[in-house]
Amino acid sequence: MFNYAINFLSKVCNTTVILCTATQPLLSKTEMPVFIEKNADIIPNADEKFRYFTRTKVIPRIRAGGYSIQDLKDFSLCLMEKVNSTLIILNTKNAAKELFKAINNDNSMLPEEKKSIVFHLSTNMCPAHRIESLNKIREVLGKKKVICVSTQLIEAGVNISFECVVRSLAGLDSIAQAAGRCNRHAESNCGNVFVINMDTSSENVSRLLEIKAGQDKTLRIFEEYNQNPEAFDCDLLSPKAIAKYFEYYFNELKLEMNYTLPKPYADKTMFDLLSENKQVVQDYIDRKQVKPDLMLYNSFKTAGDYFRVIDQNTVGVIVPYEKGEELITKINGKCNLKDLKKYLKEAQQYSVNLYDQEYRILNHSGAFVQVNNGGVIALRKEFYDKNVGITAENQQQEFLNY
């Protein structure tokens, strides 16, 4: 659908389209390709120029059975004996939280001269909390020893640089993004990006199908690289390696690219509904014995009803982090519509979106309170941790008078 939308803008609307990303997908090689002109690259001989900008080296540390939280903690603390800053990126919020706790605990028992400042970042923290943590990290990087344990949120749009990065196995494009947080400003000749695989009890991605597919294809690239590094210009993040990865990845997901609809429309795809819609037109002809008298045959309403950018629904919750607590009180107080709109807009920086399962678990623990006559959900103070954000662990019920 994206490819055809781009083609429409380019060919029908006579628009110039610029595709810009650190890891260019093979959009011209899919079943429904983007029509890319010959010699379309803005920068000629990009492969040659790529070598001049290499700042990192990807080092696979894959092992049978994977790493436990304790294994990864030991590996990370061992790295800190050689560098002054390490970023560790994991695929799930729970794994990141558990690793942060393990590292923080061991770090607190180290001699003062070996201690690091340990940070945590995840979407269980509201945006204001994450921004404050990132600012604190920037303040101490290069001055003190720093460890940051994060989910993949740090991979996009964050200008920050660590001496070393450890990335839990993921798609090669995600690994490339993680590498962008290592030696970002060429502080040294080359920074190391270690790729490790977690055991399933520590990091379960069985339901994260795109991440799982990416892991499998990355392992395939690693195997081929070991057999013939020259085929990838001796660099696991070279354009050749990225292109080969996307070739395998798109082939794995090609049956999902048309976006199959859920029941009762499982025999149809979103792409069909928004393009020629042949099956629906034929169904109409079979019933009416005549073609529909329409200029467009698309099923826009059905497509709109079923399309989801993110399949899982989330619930927005305002958290009592700093100004968030004051906003909860104001929203629940007597205020006019204009002020309420202002408070709700401000509260976006103090809100966390929870998936259904997360919400149910916390709700069962009594973590929420309805404010503004039930129109807004707020988190009780004891369920928000200054280090990890929303948590349901070892909380004492402290009922607040919002």
C-alpha positions as CSV (number, residue, x, y, z in Angstrom):
1,M,0.0,0.0,0.0
2,F,2.9,2.4,0.8
3,N,4.5,1.6,-2.5
4,Y,1.4,2.3,-4.6
5,A,0.7,5.5,-2.7
6,I,4.3,6.6,-3.6
7,N,3.7,5.6,-7.2
8,F,0.5,7.6,-7.3
9,L,2.2,10.7,-5.9
10,S,5.1,10.3,-8.4
11,K,3.4,9.1,-11.6
12,V,-0.1,10.6,-11.4
13,C,0.5,13.7,-9.3
14,N,3.9,14.4,-11.0
15,T,5.6,14.7,-7.7
16,T,9.3,14.3,-6.9
17,V,9.7,11.7,-4.1
18,I,12.9,11.5,-2.0
19,L,13.3,8.3,0.0
20,C,15.8,8.9,2.8
21,T,16.8,6.4,5.5
22,A,19.9,4.9,7.1
23,T,18.8,1.5,5.9
24,Q,17.1,1.6,2.6
25,P,14.6,-1.2,2.1
26,L,14.4,-2.9,-1.3
27,L,11.1,-1.2,-2.1
28,S,11.7,-1.8,-5.8
29,K,12.0,-5.6,-5.4
30,T,8.6,-6.3,-3.7
31,E,5.6,-7.9,-5.4
32,M,4.0,-4.5,-5.7
33,P,7.2,-2.3,-6.2
34,V,7.9,1.4,-6.0
35,F,8.8,2.5,-9.5
36,I,12.3,3.9,-9.0
37,E,14.0,5.7,-11.9
38,K,17.3,4.5,-13.2
39,N,20.3,6.2,-11.6
40,A,18.0,7.5,-8.9
41,D,20.6,7.9,-6.2
42,I,21.2,11.5,-5.2
43,I,24.8,10.6,-4.3
44,P,26.8,8.7,-6.9
45,N,29.0,5.7,-6.0
46,A,27.4,5.5,-2.5
47,D,28.9,2.1,-1.8
48,E,32.4,3.6,-2.1
49,K,31.6,6.7,0.0
50,F,30.0,4.5,2.6
51,R,33.4,3.2,3.7
52,Y,34.7,6.7,4.6
53,F,31.9,7.1,7.1
54,T,32.3,3.8,9.0
55,R,32.6,4.5,12.7
56,T,31.6,1.2,14.2
57,K,32.2,-2.5,13.9
58,V,29.4,-5.1,14.5
59,I,30.7,-8.1,16.5
60,P,28.2,-11.0,16.8
61,R,28.3,-12.7,20.2
62,I,25.7,-15.3,19.5
63,R,25.7,-18.4,21.7
64,A,23.7,-21.6,22.0
65,G,20.8,-21.2,24.5
66,G,21.2,-17.4,24.6
67,Y,22.1,-15.0,27.5
68,S,20.2,-14.8,30.7
69,I,19.7,-11.5,32.5
70,Q,22.6,-12.4,34.8
71,D,24.8,-13.4,31.9
72,L,24.2,-10.1,30.1
73,K,24.8,-8.2,33.3
74,D,28.2,-9.9,33.8
75,F,29.1,-9.3,30.1
76,S,28.1,-5.6,30.4
77,L,30.0,-4.9,33.6
78,C,33.0,-6.7,32.1
79,L,32.8,-4.3,29.1
80,M,32.8,-1.3,31.5
81,E,36.3,-2.3,32.7
82,K,37.5,-1.3,29.2
83,V,35.2,1.6,28.3
84,N,33.6,4.6,30.0
85,S,30.1,4.3,28.5
86,T,27.9,1.4,27.3
87,L,24.4,1.4,25.8
88,I,22.4,-1.8,26.1
89,I,19.3,-2.1,23.9
90,L,16.8,-4.9,24.4
91,N,13.6,-5.9,22.5
92,T,11.1,-5.9,25.4
93,K,10.3,-3.5,28.2
94,N,10.4,-6.3,30.8
95,A,13.8,-7.5,29.8
96,A,15.2,-3.9,29.9
97,K,13.7,-3.4,33.4
98,E,15.1,-6.6,34.8
99,L,18.6,-6.0,33.3
100,F,18.6,-2.4,34.7
101,K,17.7,-3.7,38.2
102,A,20.4,-6.4,38.0
103,I,23.1,-4.0,36.8
104,N,22.1,-1.3,39.3
105,N,22.2,-3.7,42.2
106,D,25.7,-5.0,41.3
107,N,27.0,-1.6,40.4
108,S,26.0,-0.3,43.9
109,M,28.3,-2.8,45.5
110,L,31.4,-1.9,43.4
111,P,34.2,0.3,44.8
112,E,33.6,4.0,44.3
113,E,36.2,4.3,41.5
114,K,34.6,1.5,39.5
115,K,31.0,2.6,39.9
116,S,28.9,3.8,36.9
117,I,25.8,6.0,36.8
118,V,23.1,3.6,35.6
119,F,20.1,4.8,33.5
120,H,17.0,3.2,32.2
121,L,14.8,4.2,29.2
122,S,11.5,2.7,28.1
123,T,8.0,3.6,27.0
124,N,6.8,2.7,30.5
125,M,8.3,6.2,31.3
126,C,6.3,9.2,30.2
127,P,7.9,11.5,27.5
128,A,8.8,14.2,30.1
129,H,10.6,11.5,32.2
130,R,12.5,10.1,29.2
131,I,13.6,13.6,28.0
132,E,14.9,14.4,31.5
133,S,16.8,11.1,31.7
134,L,18.3,11.7,28.2
135,N,19.4,15.2,29.3
136,K,21.0,13.8,32.4
137,I,22.8,11.1,30.3
138,R,24.2,13.8,27.9
139,E,25.4,15.8,30.9
140,V,27.5,13.0,32.3
141,L,28.7,11.3,29.1
142,G,32.4,11.8,28.7
143,K,32.8,12.9,32.3
144,K,31.8,9.9,34.3
145,K,31.2,6.1,33.7
146,V,27.7,5.6,32.3
147,I,25.6,2.5,31.6
148,C,22.2,3.0,29.9
149,V,19.7,0.1,29.5
150,S,17.0,0.9,27.0
151,T,14.3,-0.5,24.7
152,Q,14.6,0.3,21.0
153,L,13.1,3.8,21.5
154,I,16.6,5.2,21.7
155,E,17.3,4.1,18.1
156,A,15.3,6.8,16.4
157,G,15.9,10.5,16.5
158,V,18.2,10.6,19.5
159,N,21.5,12.4,19.1
160,I,23.6,10.6,21.7
161,S,26.9,8.8,21.6
162,F,28.3,5.9,23.6
163,E,31.7,4.3,23.4
164,C,30.2,0.8,23.2
165,V,26.7,-0.6,22.3
166,V,25.2,-4.0,23.1
167,R,22.2,-4.9,21.0
168,S,19.9,-7.8,21.6
169,L,19.4,-9.8,18.4
170,A,17.0,-8.0,16.0
171,G,16.7,-7.1,12.3
172,L,19.9,-5.9,10.7
173,D,18.2,-2.5,10.2
174,S,17.6,-2.2,13.9
175,I,21.2,-3.1,14.6
176,A,22.3,-0.4,12.2
177,Q,20.1,2.1,14.1
178,A,21.7,1.0,17.4
179,A,25.1,1.4,15.9
180,G,24.2,5.0,15.2
181,R,24.3,5.6,19.0
182,C,27.9,4.3,19.1
183,N,30.9,6.6,18.4
184,R,28.4,8.8,16.7
185,H,30.7,11.8,16.4
186,A,33.8,9.8,15.6
187,E,35.2,10.3,19.1
188,S,37.5,7.3,18.4
189,N,38.6,5.4,15.3
190,C,36.0,2.7,15.8
191,G,33.4,1.7,18.3
192,N,32.2,-1.8,19.0
193,V,28.6,-2.9,18.6
194,F,28.1,-6.3,20.2
195,V,25.0,-8.4,19.1
196,I,23.9,-10.9,21.6
197,N,20.9,-13.3,21.8
198,M,18.8,-13.5,24.9
199,D,17.2,-16.7,26.2
200,T,13.5,-17.0,25.8
201,S,12.8,-16.8,29.5
202,S,14.6,-13.4,29.7
203,E,13.2,-11.9,26.5
204,N,10.2,-13.5,24.8
205,V,9.6,-12.2,21.3
206,S,7.3,-15.1,20.2
207,R,4.4,-12.7,19.7
208,L,6.5,-9.9,18.1
209,L,6.5,-11.5,14.7
210,E,8.4,-8.8,12.8
211,I,11.2,-8.8,15.4
212,K,11.3,-12.6,15.3
213,A,11.5,-12.6,11.5
214,G,14.2,-10.0,11.6
215,Q,16.2,-12.1,14.1
216,D,16.1,-15.1,11.8
217,K,17.2,-13.2,8.7
218,T,20.0,-11.4,10.7
219,L,21.3,-14.8,11.8
220,R,21.3,-15.9,8.2
221,I,23.4,-12.9,7.2
222,F,25.8,-13.6,10.1
223,E,26.3,-17.2,8.8
224,E,26.9,-16.1,5.2
225,Y,29.3,-13.4,6.4
226,N,31.3,-15.9,8.3
227,Q,31.6,-18.0,5.1
228,N,32.4,-15.1,2.8
229,P,33.1,-11.6,4.4
230,E,34.2,-10.2,1.0
231,A,30.7,-10.7,-0.4
232,F,29.6,-8.0,2.2
233,D,32.6,-5.8,1.8
234,C,33.9,-7.1,5.1
235,D,31.2,-5.0,6.9
236,L,28.0,-6.4,8.4
237,L,26.4,-3.0,8.0
238,S,27.5,-2.4,4.4
239,P,24.9,-1.6,1.7
240,K,25.3,-5.1,0.3
241,A,24.6,-6.6,3.7
242,I,21.5,-4.4,4.3
243,A,20.2,-5.2,0.7
244,K,20.6,-8.9,1.2
245,Y,18.9,-8.7,4.6
246,F,15.9,-7.0,3.2
247,E,15.7,-9.5,0.3
248,Y,15.4,-12.3,2.8
249,Y,13.1,-10.3,5.2
250,F,10.6,-9.2,2.5
251,N,10.4,-12.7,1.1
252,E,9.5,-13.9,4.6
253,L,6.8,-11.4,5.1
254,K,5.5,-11.1,1.5
255,L,2.2,-12.8,2.3
256,E,1.5,-10.2,5.0
257,M,2.3,-7.1,2.8
258,N,-1.2,-7.0,1.4
259,Y,-2.6,-6.8,5.0
260,T,-5.1,-9.7,5.3
261,L,-8.2,-8.6,7.0
262,P,-9.6,-10.4,10.1
263,K,-12.7,-12.5,10.1
264,P,-15.3,-12.3,8.6
265,Y,-13.3,-10.8,5.7
266,A,-10.2,-13.1,6.0
267,D,-10.5,-14.0,2.3
268,K,-9.8,-10.3,1.4
269,T,-6.8,-8.0,1.8
270,M,-6.6,-4.3,2.5
271,F,-4.7,-3.9,-0.8
272,D,-7.6,-5.5,-2.7
273,L,-10.1,-3.2,-1.1
274,L,-8.2,-0.1,-1.9
275,S,-7.2,-1.1,-5.4
276,E,-9.2,-3.0,-8.0
277,N,-11.4,-4.7,-5.4
278,K,-12.1,-7.5,-7.9
279,Q,-13.7,-10.0,-5.5
280,V,-16.2,-7.5,-4.0
281,V,-17.1,-6.3,-7.5
282,Q,-17.6,-9.9,-8.7
283,D,-19.8,-10.6,-5.6
284,Y,-22.0,-7.7,-6.5
285,I,-22.3,-8.8,-10.1
286,D,-23.2,-12.4,-9.0
287,R,-26.0,-11.0,-6.8
288,K,-27.3,-8.2,-9.1
289,Q,-26.4,-9.6,-12.5
290,V,-25.1,-6.1,-13.4
291,K,-21.9,-4.1,-12.8
292,P,-22.1,-1.5,-9.9
293,D,-22.8,1.9,-11.3
294,L,-19.8,3.6,-9.6
295,M,-16.8,5.6,-10.7
296,L,-14.6,3.9,-8.0
297,Y,-15.0,0.3,-6.8
298,N,-13.0,0.7,-3.6
299,S,-14.4,-0.4,-0.2
300,F,-13.2,2.6,1.8
301,K,-15.4,2.2,4.8
302,T,-14.5,-1.5,5.4
303,A,-10.8,-0.6,4.9
304,G,-11.1,2.3,7.4
305,D,-12.9,0.1,9.9
306,Y,-10.3,-2.6,9.9
307,F,-7.0,-0.9,9.3
308,R,-4.7,-0.5,12.4
309,V,-1.2,1.0,12.3
310,I,-0.6,-0.9,15.5
311,D,-2.6,-4.1,15.9
312,Q,-2.9,-4.0,19.7
313,N,-5.1,-1.3,21.2
314,T,-3.6,0.8,23.9
315,V,-5.0,2.8,26.8
316,G,-3.6,6.2,27.6
317,V,-2.8,6.8,31.3
318,I,-1.7,10.1,33.0
319,V,1.1,9.4,35.4
320,P,2.0,11.4,38.6
321,Y,5.5,12.2,37.5
322,E,6.5,15.7,38.6
323,K,4.0,18.1,36.9
324,G,1.8,15.2,36.0
325,E,0.6,14.9,39.6
326,E,-0.5,18.6,39.5
327,L,-2.2,18.1,36.2
328,I,-4.2,15.1,37.5
329,T,-5.4,17.3,40.4
330,K,-6.4,20.1,38.0
331,I,-8.2,17.8,35.5
332,N,-10.2,16.3,38.4
333,G,-11.1,19.7,39.8
334,K,-13.6,22.3,38.7
335,C,-12.3,23.8,35.5
336,N,-14.0,25.1,32.3
337,L,-13.7,23.4,28.9
338,K,-10.9,25.8,27.8
339,D,-8.7,25.0,30.8
340,L,-9.5,21.3,30.6
341,K,-8.4,21.2,27.0
342,K,-5.1,23.0,28.0
343,Y,-4.5,20.6,30.8
344,L,-5.1,17.5,28.7
345,K,-2.7,18.8,26.0
346,E,0.0,19.4,28.7
347,A,-0.8,15.9,30.1
348,Q,0.4,14.3,26.9
349,Q,4.0,14.7,28.1
350,Y,3.0,12.9,31.3
351,S,1.1,10.0,29.8
352,V,2.0,6.4,29.0
353,N,0.2,4.2,26.5
354,L,-0.4,0.7,27.9
355,Y,-1.3,-2.4,25.9
356,D,-4.4,-4.3,26.9
357,Q,-2.6,-7.0,28.9
358,E,-0.4,-4.5,30.8
359,Y,-3.5,-2.4,31.6
360,R,-5.5,-5.4,32.9
361,I,-2.6,-6.5,35.2
362,L,-2.3,-3.1,36.7
363,N,-6.0,-2.5,36.9
364,H,-6.3,-5.8,38.9
365,S,-3.8,-4.4,41.3
366,G,-5.8,-1.2,41.8
367,A,-3.3,1.0,40.0
368,F,-5.7,3.4,38.5
369,V,-8.2,6.1,39.5
370,Q,-10.9,7.6,37.3
371,V,-10.7,11.4,37.2
372,N,-12.9,14.0,35.6
373,N,-16.0,11.9,36.1
374,G,-14.4,8.9,34.6
375,G,-13.3,10.6,31.4
376,V,-9.6,10.3,32.2
377,I,-7.5,7.5,33.7
378,A,-4.7,8.4,36.1
379,L,-2.1,6.2,37.7
380,R,-1.7,6.1,41.5
381,K,1.6,7.5,42.8
382,E,2.9,4.3,44.2
383,F,2.8,2.6,40.8
384,Y,5.3,5.0,39.2
385,D,9.0,4.5,39.8
386,K,11.5,7.3,39.3
387,N,13.9,4.8,37.5
388,V,11.7,2.5,35.4
389,G,8.4,4.3,35.1
390,I,5.1,2.4,35.5
391,T,5.6,-0.7,37.6
392,A,3.4,-3.2,39.5
393,E,6.1,-4.7,41.6
394,N,6.1,-4.5,45.5
395,Q,3.8,-1.5,45.6
396,Q,2.1,-0.5,48.9
397,Q,-1.5,0.7,48.3
398,E,-1.3,4.5,48.9
399,F,-4.7,6.0,48.1
400,L,-4.3,9.6,46.9
401,N,-7.0,12.2,47.1
402,Y,-6.9,13.4,43.5
